Each structure stands twice: as C-alpha cells, then as structure tokens.
C-alpha cells in the first residue's frame, strides 16, 4: 500500500480533469491526477468530433452567437440548464478557450490560403486537424501539457472509494493500481471528481471499456446530492455492427466546408432524417434524430437496435473527406464510399444528469468534494463545456483551500475498503462469472430502461437490479485470484458500482413523470413545462433518499408552451 | 488485383495486395455463425491457447478477444478503451502483422501475439513505458520564438501539410513493434518511428522554435532509420510515416544538426559526384584520418579487392561529376 499527500486529487484524465489540474498548476497548487485509463487517451473526450464556435468567435455574427446559445439550452439540455452559467461559458470559450488552445499548439484546420475552415450554416464549428477526430489531437495536447507541467499522474488506477474525515468531508481517495495490483492512497485537502459523461451501463453504450458509473456510485456513497440522472442522451446513428464499433458514429452534424450532412434512411429506403433539411438549428441533432427514429420504430420501419441506415450517398467522396474522417469506417468495412449506407443503431450516449453542483464553484453538497465536466449534472456534451468546468472547479477549489485541512488517514476506513475489494477477488466453486453479471446488467438496462420506458418496465428493472444485487453480486467468482493485471477483479469492482448507479438511474426515471427531449416515457408522453421544468434532485437521507424539485431560472430563453406531446416538440 | 499503375496509397499496401490480404477479402470471407480459430500467445504457458469463436457480422479482432474474455478465458489480459481507433491502446500482432484490434477484421484462422520491442506485462498487454519515456524525452511540445499573435494566427494548411499527417497519430505503437531498427535494441540510439511521429507533430510545425526543434532532433538518432517502410505498412491511421514525417525530419536534422547527418551527406555527395558508392571515399569523408585506426580492416578489404584506392584517389573529372558537384552546390568534390 502506498500513501501520498497532495493539495488536490483530480479523478479523471479527460478534458475537465486535465484542465482543472493545469489551472491549479498555473496557480502553484499541487495536484495528482488519477485515471482509470490513460490521461488523454481513455474516456469520452477523445470522441469530440469538432469544436462548436460560441459567441462571436471567428467571425460569428450576433445571430450565430444567439443560435449557438439557443441550441445549447434547447437541443442539448431541454432547458434543464443554468442559463447564466451557459452565458459565462460561451464568453469564456470565445475569449480564452480558442486562444489558449491555439497558443499551446492546437492546429485548427486551415485551407491552403490560411483561412480556418468552418462548417457553414446557422451554427458554425471548426475542427482540430480533422472533423470527426478532433478529440484525439486535442486530448493529446492536454496529455503533453500535463507531462510538461510535471503534474504527477497515476494511470490505469481505479479509484474505488472516496476517503472522508470524521465530519464526513472528503479528503482523499483509495485506488487500485490495475497493473501492479497495489493499493494507492492519495490524501488531499479537496477531491475533484471528473469521471465523465458516459458510462457503459447499457447493452449498447458509447462508454468506453473502463467506464462503469464509478463517479456517481462513489459520490452517492459519500452523501452527495444527485440531479436529473434520468436525462440520458442517445446516439441514433452509431454503427450497428461489429459490436466494438457501437461507439462509432455516422456524424449527423454539418460538415466542414460543405452544405450537406449525413442522411438516414429506414428499412424500406425512405429518408427520415437529414439535419440540413429537417432542423438547421439542431447543430448536434441527437434528440431530433431520436424522435424521428421513434416515429419510424412506431411505424415498424426501424428498430432501436438496427434495421435502418445512415451515410453520405447524396454527397461526393471528396466533399466528405477533404476535412473529415467520416469515410474511414465505411471503407474499413469494405463498403463502397459514399455510394453505400451502413446499418445504424441506437447507443446510450452521454448522461445530462449527474452530481448536483453549484455552477459558480463546482462544489457538490459534500464538503471537500468538487465535480467537473460530464459528471457534474448541469449540462450536456461538448468538450468546450467540460473544459470550462475544469477552469471553474479550479477556481472554486482555490477559493476554499485556506479553509480545507490536509487529508487525514483513517486506518479503519482504509482497511475496510481493502477487505471489501478482496472479498471480490475470490474463486467460488458454484460462483457466477463476473462477465455474466456485467452482461446481465447491461441487457436489463437496454430492455427496460432503454429509449422508451414506463412505470411498469422501470419497476421491473428495479426488481431485477435488486435481484442482481442480492443474488449475483455475492456469488461473483474470478478464475485467477491474483491482484496484478486482473481485469476480472476490476470487472467485479465495476459491477458493484454499476448496480448502484443503475438503481439510482431507475429511481430517478420513475420520479420524472413527463417526457422531455431524449427522456421518453410511454405512460407520460407529454412534455410538461408547468411542473417539470425543474431539476430532479435525489437527496440522500439517514434512512434512504428523497426527491425534490428545483425550478430553473429562464433569464434568456423560455419554452413557448406549457404542455405538449414530446414527439411534437422539435427539441 | 494489383493494377499496373499504383497510386501513392496503394504503393504502401503493395505487400498486402500481393498476398490478396485486402480489407475486402477479410470482410467478405466469413459468414454469420462461421467458426473462427484464434490462437493467443499467453504468458503462463509456452503453448498457444486456442479458441473457437462464432463469427458475427463485420467482427473485429477486439470483438473476438472480448468474446473469449466473456465466455472462455476471463483472465485474458489485453488493453482496450475506445474500440473506435482513437485511444490507440489495443494494438496486437495478428498472424505476424501489427494491427489495431478494434480496427482490423478477424481472419478465419489467426494467431494473436503481443507487440514486439516492448516488455510484456501479461498475455497481450505490453508496457507502454519505454515508448512513453522516449516521447517525453523528446519534449514534443511547441515553443514559440515569436509571441502568439492571437486567435486565429496566420497559418496555412500548406505549411502544416506534414505536421497534420503526424497529428493523426494515436500512439498505438504498431510501427514501434514493426520497426527492424528498434528490434536491434541498444545497438542504435534510434528513437523509433512512433516517437518520431509524435515529435513530428510539433517539429514539422512552422510555429515551433528552430533551436528547440534542433535540441529535440539531436536526441532522435534519426539517421539510423533505414527507410524500409514497415512502419508505414502497418500504420492503422494511414500516416505516411517515412515519406511525410521521417524524411522531412531527416531534412530538418541535416539543416539544424548537420553533425548528425555527416554520413548521409557524405553518401549523397559520393554518389552524386561519382555515380556509385565508393566505400573508401565514404569512410574517409565520414571518419577522416580516424579511418587509419582501422588499418587492419582496410588492408583486408584491399587484399580481397573490396576497395580500390587508386580508383578513389586518381579520379578524373567528367561532365557527369561536374554536374554532380553543381547539384550539390559546391566545388570541393570528394
């Protein structure tokens, strides 16, 4: 067991975590980054396709700026967002974010004359080197900035518990070094959780290998209030086969340097979605697409797990491939590009909800615990937003640091966590393979907590998750009981977090008695702004939990109806 | 079919085309439910572990590994995160060739082994450390000689043409495993293709400070590269590693750190002026009088007729050699 102390522990090596650590470093505050994968290589941030131009950046007109804000508030968040935070974020993106990235060396794609290439239209975006692949050089730059700054990182290290002081405040983490099998304890004055937007909780999920809802599960155990966990985003046009490519998207948003974007076709060959024609304001039209697909599914012309197609057969290859990476998937499958379409399916994508934070400081409801990026349930899915969170959380932590004492090691807590992990490292004669447990959880979530759900399916899901908790978890068995490089053991540790997180998601889903954007309930098909334009807070109590509603302020944009069929609402 | 005229992209794939080992072939040879045989090199036993896997449409090597981990060998150690050719952590060798497991179609019969030239942690999982440390040593980040002028700064894609190719690198280390010079171990100080591509991202960027670039290049041992194109052949990101990264970096090194390019420059000069490789001229040009320290070897070569000193020293000026000298832009011909 190795014990070390620092000022701030950052859990997560994506856009938010890296930027938080770099901001702290610039102000002379020491931090250690713990990452379950590799800093800048695992998690959701590398999936960023392009960078949306906010505010008046790069020749954006006042109208562009307004459109972008409207798009973020309506289409990305269905009004479940702090609009003042959104405004501050967009100003920061315009004035700080692009210059900071470019000064550090990020190459925003130019043409031969030196103009930065943008997508035309109502909302504009740029790409780091190549559209569809922007997250890779973006996060590679962050990784190198972290290395250059000499910020210590513990990679392939899974944080399994938050350590707390006697008063309940968070003061460090307990982690498992996956490669060596050693336990790592990092004590700190404050902990920033930045474990990301996406988890692998459904049979089809954009969450990567290592993502299993750890952030939500650990924060809940520490007593943090959760928010809007039911608000789950879906990709509608991810590749149906092979399974590994369930995260690979036929990007639906406008292409750099072209007036066109991908189109979607149902099982009988009818086009049912084309962003440029259907909703030019829906820059990332994920919810609009999902609703269009739901109508196809209801008409029997598509399934959520396939039977419809996406692609660029209305474009020419040069037009698509000059500035994007979109052709690569088609070619790698041996399809003729762009003439052939590829079968698509729905994939659980980002979760808008997460841990409730004060958006001015990113404080959670638990002292010492701060949350940034996708895990902080206050906005949805853009790498710029996650980065801004990294800035805000660093400032929030620095403001509080003088009041936060050094972390203290409580032997009993550490021993009990070690015992808990070791109880999961057992070979049992009549045990259940860990992989089966994970598969069972994901299949159940897909079947009962998928795109469309109702009280009956959710209650049944709740019963299933309880059965998995009581029957399968205690019988999980590994074949090799050694600590080093034991992914099966890690899977068992993950499975416990998955069960907890799924249960919280199901309970939150039962609580929101309306449909809103991508959250579709068969038993409550109406979007109800009179009652549910509010944060669905899940608060931990001594004997369980309770729900509370907190209405959102609507200073800049307001919905123009009170109650309406969700499928008839554009966003 | 290999056509008579190869486009630049095809030229890199020539070996595969000749073996009819094309993507199309691999994607179409199998039908849903067919059994594939996968043998895996594991750390605990000398024998290859063999698995039979039901084929699923468009199955990738990673899908096969995941199937085995879910159904037959839950303790199989292999690394992957994104499954989408972005994180670059799942590279293995399939039937002796480096592939990205998430990107490559399965073969009906395949042997999966860990990457070469890196320590094996367990089964298919290699230690990325040696590669990461080399990248860090090269400090592949931008240092500006002039202050940043504000967003957007003047820059064109033409200026970034080579650097932008290097920016497609996902650090999967396929090329590092395929490189025969890296395979020589400590015999050379060659940094290897992957670290050079990582360096190329900023060293080929016109915004970078030349002194900084020179400092980095001095650590690369870049002239040990034999331009065998193995790295290009295996690169899953299709980066023209030799032609658009290593060759431009060599040219930069020759300009910024001329000492490192002594042998290459001498070879070029000898060939330009003489029209053939004259070994003694080359050795004298590179080593000068120090060549005399190897007198015994020189005598042996002389005795066996491998070198011809008369030809080296009593060379006549011809129109061709004059043209060569003009090409080199100088008069002091070797």
Interface residues (C-beta under 8 A of the other chain):
Chain A: X37 X38 X41 X42 X43 X46 X47 X57 X58 X98 X99 X102 X103 X104 X105 X107 X108 X109 X110 X111 X112 X113 X114 X116 X128 X129 X130 X133 X135 X136 X137 X140 X144 X145 X147 X148 X179 X208 X209 X210 X241 X242 X243 X244 X245 X246 X247 X248 X328 X331 X332 X333 X334 X433 X434 X435 X436 X439 X478 X479 X480 X484 X485 X486 X487 X488 X491
Chain B: X23 X24 X26 X27 X28 X56 X57 X58 X59 X60 X62 X63 X66 X69 X70 X71 X74 X75 X77 X80 X81 X82 X83 X84 X85 X86 X87 X88 X89 X102 X103 X105 X121 X122 X125 X128 X136 X139 X140 X141 X142 X144 X148 X150 X151 X152 X153 X154 X155 X156 X157 X158 X160 X163 X164 X167 X168 X169 X170 X171 X201 X202 X205 X207
